[in-house]
Amino acid sequence: MIAALMSFSCAKSAPAAKKTQVRWFVGLGAGSDEPTFAPQKAVVDKFNASQNEIELVLEIVDNSQAYNTLATQISGGNAPDIVGPVGIRGRDSFKGTWLDLAPLVEKTKYDLTQFDNSMVEFYRDKNEGLVGLPFAIYPSFMYVNKELFAEAGIPLPPKKYGEQYVDENGKKWPWNYDTVKMLARKLSVDSKGRDSTEADFDSASMVQWGFGQQWGDARSWGTLFGPGSFTDASGKAQIPANWLAAWNWIYDGMWKDNFIPNGPYGSSDILGGGDWFASGKIAMDHSHLWYAGFAQIKFDWDIYPMPEWNGKTTAKMHADTFVITKQSKNPDAAFKVLSWLLGEGSSDLLKIYGGMPARKNLQEGFLSEFFATKFPSASIDASIVVDSIAYADNPNHEGWMPSFQETTTRYSDFWNVLTNEPSISVNAEADKLKADLEKIFAAAK
């Protein structure tokens, strides 16, 4: 078992006592598994050898203990200077802890134009400021099984954001969720080869589905129809109208129109026990770039743009960053380290953790190598990955909520009901969810 805290430092050019010490905490995200220890220590050594002012000290904590360890350090006034890599969920589990980096960006004239503006804004909290800078990103998009489209004689989705869908008769349709539903129903098939638009279609013997979202929860499914949060601007519980619309569309897709896998089907062997797209039994599947990093896809496929809802397109984002704690005794030095980690050190770190560079000038080369290595026989249009960045959800679907764990448990129960019960009112269940969240939020004050 990994030790609760492992520290590494290297100071070759001068005595450590004469240097400003910066502590780097790893554990909330990637980097707490043993194979990453030596590569991360090599990054620390490289930084420490590159200058004579700062001693960077690496503290690695097992992920299972990292949240409690960091909470204890913070409450004891002994917080590290830098924490990362960390995703939105991990970052917002310690809301209020992180330093606003905007003054340091301005002071050092740090170049934010090297990133997409949407990703810079992704880390800007209206109450807390710029609490992170882009590092590794995982855009989402539509994974499409081209073979299932060909079998059905249906033209593929548009290849670029802003383009319309052109059907087999040459008619143009907006690339929105109504069009997705139209195609998905034709691509959902029962054991006798009938699609879900046919009157004698048997939903109890389905063997193929038209659309899905891999490994999603209530928040991520709701975000198909746009960003949102269970917390309104005043901190009170809410159900975003666009999420409620999405949940109704999804519920009908599961139980009425039969083009989205419901709970029992979704975890079945026919759909790979949850790995829907690799099963070859789903035509359009929304997921992130990280899925392609381990997916075993053995058919002809490609990636396509996300559809729009009410004229707005959203491609939810997963992203890792590094943050500086407000307790840091040396924020200027910490920002120098942070800048180095995101700059000169980023190529080494991205190899250690995996992930697409947030820096625009590195993305094309990364994606070209990524898809050529993972899927040498496939022809993947990697431009869709880059184009999807502009449609990142903000607020993010993994963002902060009061009583984070209790709230997560409650909305997970809500989602379990929707995916497993065929005869409920989504609106009524959403009302119950809001009432319960109001109680949870009130108790958290």
C-alpha positions as CSV (number, residue, x, y, z in Angstrom):
1,M,0.0,0.0,0.0
2,I,1.2,3.5,-0.8
3,A,2.4,5.5,2.1
4,A,0.1,8.3,3.3
5,L,2.7,10.9,2.4
6,M,5.8,10.6,0.3
7,S,8.1,13.6,-0.1
8,F,10.7,14.1,-2.7
9,S,13.0,17.1,-3.3
10,C,16.3,17.8,-5.0
11,A,18.5,20.8,-4.6
12,K,21.8,20.4,-6.3
13,S,23.1,23.8,-7.0
14,A,22.8,25.4,-3.5
15,P,22.0,24.5,0.1
16,A,18.2,24.1,0.5
17,A,18.1,26.5,3.4
18,K,19.0,29.4,1.2
19,K,16.2,28.6,-1.2
20,T,12.5,29.4,-1.0
21,Q,10.7,26.1,-0.5
22,V,7.6,25.4,-2.5
23,R,5.5,22.3,-1.6
24,W,3.7,20.5,-4.4
25,F,0.8,18.2,-3.3
26,V,-0.2,15.3,-5.6
27,G,-3.1,13.0,-4.9
28,L,-6.5,14.6,-5.6
29,G,-6.2,13.4,-9.3
30,A,-3.6,11.6,-11.3
31,G,-0.1,11.0,-10.0
32,S,-0.7,8.9,-6.8
33,D,-0.1,5.5,-8.4
34,E,3.4,4.1,-8.0
35,P,4.5,4.0,-11.6
36,T,4.2,7.8,-11.7
37,F,6.4,8.4,-8.7
38,A,9.8,8.3,-10.4
39,P,8.7,10.4,-13.5
40,Q,7.2,13.1,-11.2
41,K,10.4,13.1,-9.1
42,A,12.4,13.6,-12.3
43,V,10.3,16.6,-13.1
44,V,11.1,18.0,-9.6
45,D,14.8,17.3,-10.2
46,K,14.6,19.0,-13.5
47,F,13.0,22.2,-12.1
48,N,15.4,22.4,-9.1
49,A,18.4,22.0,-11.4
50,S,17.1,24.8,-13.7
51,Q,17.5,27.6,-11.2
52,N,18.9,28.5,-7.8
53,E,16.1,30.4,-6.0
54,I,13.4,27.8,-5.3
55,E,13.5,24.3,-3.9
56,L,10.4,22.4,-5.1
57,V,9.3,19.6,-2.8
58,L,6.9,16.9,-4.0
59,E,4.4,15.4,-1.6
60,I,2.5,12.4,-3.0
61,V,-0.5,11.1,-1.1
62,D,-2.6,8.0,-2.1
63,N,-5.8,9.1,-3.6
64,S,-7.9,7.2,-1.0
65,Q,-6.3,9.4,1.7
66,A,-5.6,12.6,-0.2
67,Y,-8.8,14.5,0.6
68,N,-8.5,13.9,4.3
69,T,-4.8,14.6,4.4
70,L,-5.2,17.9,2.5
71,A,-8.2,18.9,4.7
72,T,-6.1,18.2,7.8
73,Q,-3.2,20.3,6.5
74,I,-5.5,23.2,5.6
75,S,-7.3,23.2,8.9
76,G,-4.0,23.0,10.7
77,G,-2.6,26.0,8.8
78,N,-0.1,23.8,7.1
79,A,-1.4,23.8,3.5
80,P,1.0,23.1,0.6
81,D,1.7,25.8,-1.9
82,I,0.6,24.0,-5.1
83,V,-2.0,21.2,-5.6
84,G,-2.4,19.3,-8.8
85,P,-3.2,17.8,-11.1
86,V,-6.7,18.2,-10.0
87,G,-10.1,18.1,-11.8
88,I,-13.1,20.3,-11.2
89,R,-14.7,17.9,-8.7
90,G,-11.5,17.7,-6.6
91,R,-10.9,21.4,-6.8
92,D,-14.4,22.3,-5.8
93,S,-14.3,19.9,-2.9
94,F,-12.1,22.6,-1.3
95,K,-14.0,25.6,-2.4
96,G,-12.6,28.8,-1.0
97,T,-9.1,27.4,-0.5
98,W,-7.5,28.6,-3.8
99,L,-5.7,31.8,-4.6
100,D,-7.0,34.1,-7.3
101,L,-4.2,34.0,-9.8
102,A,-5.3,37.1,-11.8
103,P,-3.0,39.5,-9.9
104,L,0.0,37.2,-10.4
105,V,-0.9,36.8,-14.1
106,E,-1.0,40.6,-14.5
107,K,2.2,41.1,-12.4
108,T,4.3,38.6,-14.3
109,K,2.6,39.4,-17.7
110,Y,1.8,35.7,-18.0
111,D,0.6,35.0,-21.6
112,L,-3.0,33.8,-21.5
113,T,-3.4,33.9,-25.3
114,Q,-1.5,30.6,-25.5
115,F,-4.8,29.0,-24.4
116,D,-8.3,29.1,-25.9
117,N,-10.2,31.9,-24.2
118,S,-13.0,29.5,-23.3
119,M,-10.6,27.4,-21.3
120,V,-9.2,30.4,-19.4
121,E,-12.8,31.4,-18.6
122,F,-13.4,27.8,-17.6
123,Y,-11.2,28.5,-14.5
124,R,-12.6,31.9,-13.7
125,D,-15.1,31.8,-10.7
126,K,-17.3,34.9,-10.4
127,N,-16.8,35.0,-6.7
128,E,-13.2,33.6,-6.3
129,G,-11.5,34.9,-9.4
130,L,-9.1,32.9,-11.6
131,V,-8.5,29.8,-9.5
132,G,-6.5,27.8,-12.1
133,L,-4.8,27.9,-15.4
134,P,-5.4,25.4,-18.3
135,F,-3.1,22.3,-18.3
136,A,-4.6,19.0,-19.5
137,I,-8.0,19.0,-21.1
138,Y,-10.4,16.3,-22.2
139,P,-13.0,17.7,-24.6
140,S,-16.1,15.7,-25.4
141,F,-17.8,14.9,-28.7
142,M,-19.8,12.3,-30.5
143,Y,-18.3,8.9,-31.1
144,V,-20.0,7.4,-34.2
145,N,-20.2,3.8,-35.4
146,K,-20.0,4.3,-39.1
147,E,-20.8,0.7,-39.8
148,L,-24.2,0.9,-38.2
149,F,-25.1,4.0,-40.2
150,A,-24.0,2.2,-43.4
151,E,-26.1,-0.8,-42.5
152,A,-29.2,1.4,-42.0
153,G,-28.5,3.3,-45.2
154,I,-28.4,6.6,-43.2
155,P,-26.0,9.4,-44.0
156,L,-23.5,10.2,-41.3
157,P,-23.7,13.4,-39.1
158,P,-22.2,16.7,-40.2
159,K,-18.4,16.9,-39.9
160,K,-18.1,20.4,-38.7
161,Y,-19.8,22.6,-36.0
162,G,-22.4,24.9,-37.6
163,E,-23.1,22.5,-40.5
164,Q,-26.5,21.0,-41.1
165,Y,-27.4,17.3,-41.4
166,V,-28.2,16.2,-44.9
167,D,-30.4,13.1,-45.2
168,E,-30.6,10.4,-47.8
169,N,-32.9,12.5,-49.9
170,G,-30.7,15.6,-49.8
171,K,-33.0,17.4,-47.3
172,K,-31.2,19.6,-44.7
173,W,-31.9,19.4,-41.0
174,P,-30.4,21.5,-38.2
175,W,-27.9,19.4,-36.2
176,N,-29.9,19.4,-33.0
177,Y,-31.4,16.9,-30.6
178,D,-34.6,16.6,-32.6
179,T,-32.5,15.4,-35.6
180,V,-30.5,13.1,-33.3
181,K,-33.7,11.6,-32.1
182,M,-35.0,11.1,-35.7
183,L,-31.8,9.3,-36.7
184,A,-31.4,7.4,-33.4
185,R,-34.9,5.8,-33.6
186,K,-34.0,4.5,-37.1
187,L,-30.7,3.1,-35.7
188,S,-32.4,1.4,-32.7
189,V,-33.2,-2.2,-33.6
190,D,-34.9,-5.2,-32.0
191,S,-34.0,-8.9,-32.4
192,K,-36.0,-9.2,-35.5
193,G,-34.4,-6.2,-37.2
194,R,-37.3,-3.8,-36.7
195,D,-36.3,-0.2,-35.8
196,S,-38.1,1.8,-33.1
197,T,-40.2,3.8,-35.5
198,E,-42.1,0.6,-36.6
199,A,-45.4,-0.2,-34.9
200,D,-44.4,-3.8,-34.1
201,F,-41.0,-2.9,-32.6
202,D,-40.3,-5.0,-29.5
203,S,-38.6,-2.9,-26.9
204,A,-38.1,-6.0,-24.7
205,S,-35.7,-7.6,-27.3
206,M,-33.5,-4.7,-28.3
207,V,-30.1,-5.5,-29.8
208,Q,-29.0,-2.0,-30.9
209,W,-29.4,1.6,-29.8
210,G,-29.1,4.9,-31.6
211,F,-27.8,7.3,-29.0
212,G,-26.3,7.3,-25.5
213,Q,-23.9,9.0,-23.2
214,Q,-21.3,6.8,-21.7
215,W,-21.0,6.7,-17.9
216,G,-23.1,9.8,-17.2
217,D,-25.0,11.0,-14.2
218,A,-27.9,13.4,-13.8
219,R,-25.6,16.5,-14.1
220,S,-23.7,15.3,-17.1
221,W,-26.8,14.1,-18.9
222,G,-28.6,17.4,-18.2
223,T,-25.6,19.3,-19.7
224,L,-26.4,17.9,-23.1
225,F,-28.9,20.7,-23.2
226,G,-26.6,23.3,-21.7
227,P,-24.5,24.2,-18.6
228,G,-26.2,24.4,-15.2
229,S,-25.9,23.8,-11.5
230,F,-28.0,22.6,-8.6
231,T,-27.0,25.8,-6.8
232,D,-28.3,29.2,-7.9
233,A,-26.5,32.5,-7.6
234,S,-27.6,32.9,-4.0
235,G,-26.6,29.4,-3.0
236,K,-30.1,28.0,-2.9
237,A,-31.2,24.7,-4.6
238,Q,-32.5,24.8,-8.1
239,I,-33.3,22.6,-11.0
240,P,-32.1,24.3,-14.2
241,A,-34.9,24.4,-16.8
242,N,-32.6,23.1,-19.5
243,W,-31.6,20.1,-17.4
244,L,-35.3,19.3,-16.7
245,A,-35.9,19.5,-20.5
246,A,-33.0,17.2,-21.1
247,W,-34.1,14.7,-18.5
248,N,-37.6,14.5,-20.0
249,W,-36.0,14.0,-23.5
250,I,-33.7,11.3,-22.2
251,Y,-36.4,9.5,-20.2
252,D,-38.7,9.4,-23.2
253,G,-35.7,8.1,-25.2
254,M,-35.2,5.3,-22.7
255,W,-38.8,4.2,-22.1
256,K,-41.1,5.6,-24.9
257,D,-39.1,6.1,-28.1
258,N,-36.6,3.4,-27.3
259,F,-33.4,4.9,-28.7
260,I,-31.3,5.4,-25.5
261,P,-30.3,2.4,-23.3
262,N,-32.2,2.3,-20.0
263,G,-30.6,1.1,-16.7
264,P,-31.1,-2.7,-17.2
265,Y,-30.0,-2.6,-20.8
266,G,-27.1,-0.2,-20.1
267,S,-25.4,-2.5,-17.6
268,S,-26.0,-5.7,-19.6
269,D,-23.5,-7.8,-21.5
270,I,-25.0,-6.8,-24.8
271,L,-23.7,-3.3,-24.2
272,G,-20.3,-4.4,-22.9
273,G,-21.4,-4.2,-19.2
274,G,-21.4,-0.4,-19.5
275,D,-18.7,0.1,-22.2
276,W,-21.4,1.0,-24.7
277,F,-19.5,2.2,-27.7
278,A,-16.9,-0.6,-27.8
279,S,-19.7,-3.1,-27.8
280,G,-20.5,-2.1,-31.3
281,K,-24.2,-1.9,-30.4
282,I,-24.7,1.9,-30.2
283,A,-24.6,4.2,-33.2
284,M,-23.9,7.6,-31.5
285,D,-22.2,7.8,-28.1
286,H,-21.2,11.0,-26.3
287,S,-18.0,10.8,-24.3
288,H,-14.7,12.5,-23.6
289,L,-11.2,12.2,-25.2
290,W,-10.0,10.1,-22.3
291,Y,-12.3,7.3,-23.4
292,A,-10.3,6.9,-26.6
293,G,-7.2,6.4,-24.5
294,F,-8.2,3.0,-23.4
295,A,-11.2,2.0,-25.6
296,Q,-10.9,-1.3,-27.6
297,I,-12.8,-0.3,-30.7
298,K,-12.9,-2.9,-33.4
299,F,-15.1,-1.4,-36.1
300,D,-15.1,1.6,-38.4
301,W,-15.7,4.8,-36.4
302,D,-15.0,8.5,-36.3
303,I,-15.8,11.5,-34.2
304,Y,-18.4,14.2,-34.9
305,P,-19.7,17.5,-33.4
306,M,-22.2,17.7,-30.6
307,P,-25.7,18.7,-31.5
308,E,-27.4,21.9,-30.3
309,W,-30.4,22.6,-28.1
310,N,-32.4,25.8,-28.5
311,G,-29.6,27.2,-30.7
312,K,-26.8,26.5,-28.2
313,T,-24.2,23.8,-28.5
314,T,-22.5,22.3,-25.4
315,A,-19.6,19.9,-25.3
316,K,-19.0,19.2,-21.6
317,M,-15.4,19.4,-20.5
318,H,-13.2,17.5,-18.2
319,A,-9.9,19.2,-17.3
320,D,-7.0,19.1,-14.9
321,T,-5.1,22.0,-13.6
322,F,-2.7,23.1,-10.8
323,V,-3.9,25.5,-8.1
324,I,-2.2,27.6,-5.4
325,T,-3.6,27.7,-1.9
326,K,-4.4,30.9,-0.2
327,Q,-2.3,29.7,2.7
328,S,0.8,29.7,0.6
329,K,3.6,31.7,2.3
330,N,5.3,32.2,-1.0
331,P,2.8,32.8,-3.7
332,D,5.2,34.5,-6.0
333,A,7.6,31.6,-5.9
334,A,4.7,29.2,-6.2
335,F,3.5,31.0,-9.3
336,K,7.0,30.7,-10.8
337,V,6.8,26.9,-10.3
338,L,3.2,26.8,-11.6
339,S,4.3,28.7,-14.7
340,W,7.2,26.3,-15.3
341,L,5.0,23.2,-14.8
342,L,2.5,24.5,-17.4
343,G,5.4,25.6,-19.7
344,E,8.7,23.8,-19.9
345,G,7.6,21.0,-17.6
346,S,4.3,20.4,-19.3
347,S,5.5,18.0,-22.0
348,D,6.9,15.6,-19.3
349,L,3.8,15.9,-17.1
350,L,1.4,15.3,-19.9
351,K,3.2,12.1,-20.8
352,I,3.0,11.0,-17.1
353,Y,-0.7,11.8,-16.6
354,G,-2.0,11.5,-20.2
355,G,-4.3,14.2,-21.5
356,M,-4.5,16.7,-24.3
357,P,-2.4,19.9,-23.9
358,A,-4.4,23.0,-23.2
359,R,-1.7,25.1,-25.0
360,K,-2.9,25.6,-28.5
361,N,0.4,25.2,-30.2
362,L,0.9,21.6,-28.8
363,Q,-2.6,20.2,-29.6
364,E,-2.3,19.3,-33.3
365,G,0.9,17.3,-32.7
366,F,-0.5,15.6,-29.7
367,L,-3.7,14.5,-31.3
368,S,-1.9,13.3,-34.5
369,E,0.4,11.1,-32.4
370,F,-2.4,10.1,-30.1
371,F,-4.8,8.7,-32.7
372,A,-2.1,7.3,-34.9
373,T,-0.7,5.3,-31.9
374,K,-4.0,4.2,-30.4
375,F,-5.9,3.5,-33.7
376,P,-3.3,3.1,-36.5
377,S,-5.9,1.7,-39.0
378,A,-8.6,4.3,-38.3
379,S,-9.1,7.6,-40.0
380,I,-10.1,10.0,-37.2
381,D,-10.8,13.7,-37.8
382,A,-9.0,15.1,-34.8
383,S,-10.1,18.7,-35.7
384,I,-13.4,17.9,-34.0
385,V,-11.6,17.5,-30.6
386,V,-10.0,21.0,-30.9
387,D,-13.3,22.6,-32.2
388,S,-15.2,21.1,-29.2
389,I,-13.1,23.2,-26.8
390,A,-15.1,26.3,-27.6
391,Y,-18.3,24.7,-26.4
392,A,-17.1,23.7,-22.9
393,D,-19.7,23.9,-20.2
394,N,-19.4,26.8,-17.8
395,P,-20.4,26.3,-15.0
396,N,-19.0,22.9,-15.2
397,H,-21.2,19.8,-14.5
398,E,-18.7,18.6,-11.9
399,G,-18.7,21.9,-10.0
400,W,-19.3,22.8,-6.4
401,M,-22.4,22.0,-4.4
402,P,-23.2,22.4,-0.7
403,S,-22.7,19.1,1.2
404,F,-21.0,17.7,-1.9
405,Q,-21.2,14.0,-1.0
406,E,-24.8,14.1,0.4
407,T,-26.0,16.0,-2.6
408,T,-24.2,13.6,-4.9
409,T,-25.9,10.7,-3.2
410,R,-29.4,12.3,-3.5
411,Y,-29.1,13.2,-7.2
412,S,-27.6,9.7,-7.9
413,D,-30.7,8.2,-6.3
414,F,-32.9,10.4,-8.5
415,W,-31.0,9.3,-11.6
416,N,-31.3,5.7,-10.6
417,V,-35.1,6.1,-10.5
418,L,-35.2,7.6,-14.0
419,T,-33.1,5.0,-15.6
420,N,-34.8,2.0,-14.0
421,E,-38.5,3.0,-13.6
422,P,-40.6,3.1,-16.8
423,S,-43.7,4.7,-15.4
424,I,-42.8,7.8,-13.5
425,S,-43.2,11.6,-13.9
426,V,-39.8,13.1,-14.5
427,N,-41.1,16.5,-13.4
428,A,-42.6,15.1,-10.1
429,E,-39.3,13.3,-9.3
430,A,-37.4,16.5,-10.1
431,D,-39.7,18.4,-7.7
432,K,-38.9,15.8,-5.0
433,L,-35.2,16.2,-5.8
434,K,-35.3,20.0,-5.4
435,A,-37.2,19.7,-2.1
436,D,-34.6,17.4,-0.7
437,L,-31.7,19.5,-2.0
438,E,-33.2,22.5,-0.3
439,K,-33.1,20.6,3.0
440,I,-29.5,19.4,2.5
441,F,-28.4,22.9,1.5
442,A,-30.1,24.5,4.5
443,A,-28.5,22.0,6.9
444,A,-25.1,22.8,5.4
445,K,-25.2,26.5,6.4
